[in-house]
Amino acid sequence: MNFAGKTAIVTGGAGFLGSHLVDRLLELGVNVTAVDINSTKLSYVKNKIQIVGIDISDERSFRNLEPADFIFHLAAYAVPNLCDKNPDLAFKYNVSGTFNILKFALDTSVKKLLFPSSALLYGKYPKYLPIDERHPIEINSVYNATKKFGEDLCNYFIENHKLPAVYFRLFNSFGPRQDLDYFIPTVIDQALKQKRVEIWNETPTRDFTFVSDTVEAFIKAASSNYVGGPINIGSGREVAVGEIARLIAGRLGAELHVLNKPVSGSMRLACNNSLAKELIGWEPTVKFEDGLNISVDWFQKNNDS
């Protein structure tokens, strides 16, 4: 699909994934509207896009939003432990906000809506690896509950109102500009500022996808004829967090200390991404080590200390 001249709304456009998606859409010639309460993080592109600071949990605020060809709904209360501490905010933004976006998309006859759910739904101890979309899910946290509600709302609008929507289950995306609430930026930050890295446990594994590959999944899905979900988006490679910490500590000359504490979250994650290849023609292109080097370089250049 030729995206030049098309219009797109990116909710959560100032966030990690959102800002990278905004960048990619601009490269494709899309007229972008970024929806985010905290729009200051988009100052570097403020002259290239429209920024609308509305609260997605307030349906009345959508009066200030013009229709678009595509909606990428990335806005969320997205840190799992914060969701457990603030369940009212998690449901306000992740459930009510998602319903409002879906209703707006339906009312404005959007061409495609994209919604990211989470691979954390597959539980702390996966029953098999790599994990495909048929794997059982677990509602073991507020965050997981809100993401499952989001999926169910997508299904409701798809099945009952023929809304052209696609929803993903994202594994672990990473890259430049990611917040310190997440593992790789935290380890890099510790190594740069303290020359000492502490991790609770080195054994859990994750499936990390570089942010440009994750963004490309959204682009592929938007241009495809597919409607529905879930579709797993992950690299297909399982990496232990201890290995990642050693790579970062070694490159930045930091000491690594493993505290051997129990951890929350999944103990193992590895993505079966064959459905993404089949349905939307997506597969990852950036090797984990290359993406990690790009990330370290970015954090070194933007180190505040």
N, C-alpha and C positions, 0 to 999 in steps of 0.2 A: 504493500500500500504506500502511496505517496502521501505523506503527512503534511506537506507544505501547504500552508494556508488553513489547515484545520484548527479547531479550537479545543482546548483541554483545560479542565479544572484538576488541580492537584491539591487535595486536602492534606494538611500536614506538610505543606510544601517547604517549610523552613527546617524540617527535621532531616535526619541523616539520609534515609532513603529518598524522601521527598525532594531534597535539594539536588541530589544527583539525578533524579528523574527529570526535574525542571531543566537542568543543564542539557540532558540528552534530547528532550523535546525541543528546546531552542535550536539545537544542532539540526534537527529535522525540519525546522521552519514552522513549528507549531506556535500559534498564538496562545500563550499560557496565562491562566489565572491561578495564582497560588492562594490557597485559603489557609490562614494560620493566625492564631492569636498573637504569637511571638514572631512578627515579621522582620525584626531587626536583623536576623541571621541571613536574610535574603538581600541585604543592602548592596551586595556585589553585582546583583542583576536587576536592581529596582527600576532601571531605565529600560529594561527589555521585556518586562512582564507587568501584568496587573496584580497587585497584592490586595487581598480583601481580608480584613481582620475580623471575621465573624466567629461566633461560638456555635459549633455544629450541633450542640445539644439543645439549642434554642431554635425551634422551627421558624419563628418569626423573623430571625435574622437572614433567612434565605431570600427575603425580598430584595436584598442588596446584591444578589448573585445572578449574573446573566447565564442563560443556558449555554451548553458547550457540546461539541461532538463526542468528547470522551471525558469520563470522570475516573480519576485514579484516587481511590479513597484510602489514603495512608494515615490520616489523622487518628491518633489513639493515645490512650493512657497506657504506655507500652512497656514499662519496667515491671516484671512480675512481682517482685517483693513489695514495690510501692502499691500495686493493686491490692495485695493482701492487707496492707496497712490502711488503705483508703478505698474500701470497696464501693462506697457511694460514688466517688469520682470515677472509678473504673466502669461502673455500669452507666453512669451519666454520659460519658464520652464514647465508650466502646459499644454500648448497646443502643441507647437512645440516639446518640449521634449517628450511628450507622443506619438506623431506621430512617432518620430524617434525610440522610443522603440518598438512600434508596428511593424514598418517596419523591424527592426532588428529581432524581434521574428519570423516574417513571413519568412524572408530570411534564417534563421537558423533552421527552422522546429522545433520550441519549442514544448514540450509536453503540456504545459499549461502556460498561462500568467494570472496573477492576478492584478487587478487594484482597488484601493479604491477611490470611489467618496464620497459624503457627504450628510448627512441627512439635512443639512442646505438648500438644494434644496426644501424642503417641505414648506419653507416660514416662515414669522414672526408669523402669526396667523394660525396655522393648522385648517383645516375645520373639522377634526374629530380626535379622539384619541381612541386606539393607531393607529399610522400611518402605513399603509401598502404600498406596492409598487405601488398601483393604485392611490395613493393620488396625486392631482395636484402639479406641481412644480412651483417655482417662480425664475426668473432670476432677482434678486434685488441687486446684487453686482458683482464686478469683479470676486471675488472668485467663486461665484456660476456659472457665465458664463463659466469660465475655466473648472470647474468640469463637466458641462453639455457637453462642447466640448469634454472632455475626454471620457465621456460615448458614445457620438455619434461616435467618432473615433473607439472605441471598437466595436460598432455595425457594422460600415462600414467594418472593417477587418473581423469580424465574418461572416457577411452575404455575402460579396463579395469575400473573400479570404479563407473562412473556417478556420480562425485562432481560435485555441482552447483557448478562453479567458473567464474569469469570472470577472464581476465587482460588487462591493459592494456599498451600501450607508451606511457608518459608522456613528453611533451616537457618543456619547462622550466617547472616550477611556481615561483611566487615569491609573497612576501607577508610580513606581519609574523611575527616570531619565527624567521625562517630563519637558519641558521648562517652564519658568515663564511667557510665553505668554498666558498660559492657567489657567483656574479658580482655580482648586484645588491646584496646586503647588503655585500659587500666594497667596492664603489664608494661606496655611501652612507656607510659607516664611514670611509673615507679622506677623503671630502669633509667630514664633520662634524668629525673629529679633527685632520686635517692641513691642511685647505683646499687639498689638492692630490690629484688623482686620476691614477694611473698605470695604463695598460692596455697590454698587450703588442702588440696589433694591433686596429685598428678595423674590419677588413673582415669577420670571421666574423659570421654571422647565426644567430639563434635564434628559436624559436617559444615565446613566454612565455605561460603561462596563469596567471591569478590563482588563488590557493590555494582560494578559495571555489568556483570553478568546477571545479577538480580534485576537490574533496571531493564536489561534487554528482554527478560522474560515478560515484563509488563508490556513492552513495545510489541513483542511477538503476539501476545494474547490479544492486544487491542486490534491488531491487523488481521487476526484469524477469524474464521467463521465459527469457532467453537464457543459454546455457551454452557456454563455449568462449573462443576468442581467436585471435590478438591483436586488440585494438581500440585504435586510435590515440586518444590524448586530448591535444589541442593546440588552440590558438586559430585556426589557419589563417592567421596573419599572420607574415610574416618581418620581423624587425627586426635591424638591424646593431648590434653591441655598441658601436661608436663613437657611434651616435646615442643609445643609452641613456646612455652615460657623459656625453655633452654635456648631455642633459636634467637629469641629476642634478647635475652640476657647476654648471650654470647656475642651478638653483633654490637651491643651497646656497652659492653664491658661491665656488666652488673653481676652481682652475686645472686644466686637463686636459693631460696629457702622454702622447703615444702613442710607445711605445718601438720600434715596428716590428720586433718579434721574432716568430719563428715560433711558432705555438700548437699545442697538442695538442687532440684532440677534433674534432668535425665542423666543417667550414668553413661549411656552410649547412644549416639545418634549417627546414622549413616543412611543416606537418601538413595532410594531407587527412583531415578528421574526418567525412567523410560516412557512414562505416560506424557511427560512434558515434550519429549522428542516427538512422540507420535501425534499428539493433538495440536500443538502450537509450533512445532519445528524448532524447539529451543534446546540448546545444550551449552554447558559452560565452556569458556575458552581460555580463562586466565588460571594458570597454575597457582596453587596455594602459596608456594614460596615466592613467586613473582608478586602476587598481591600483597603478601606480608612485607616485602621489601619496599613496595610503593607506599604502604601505610607508614612504615617506620620513617621513611624519608619525609613524608608529609608532617608527621608529628615532630620530627627534629627541626624542620623549618618553622614550625608554628608553636614551638615550645615556649611557654610564658616565663619560665624561670631564667 
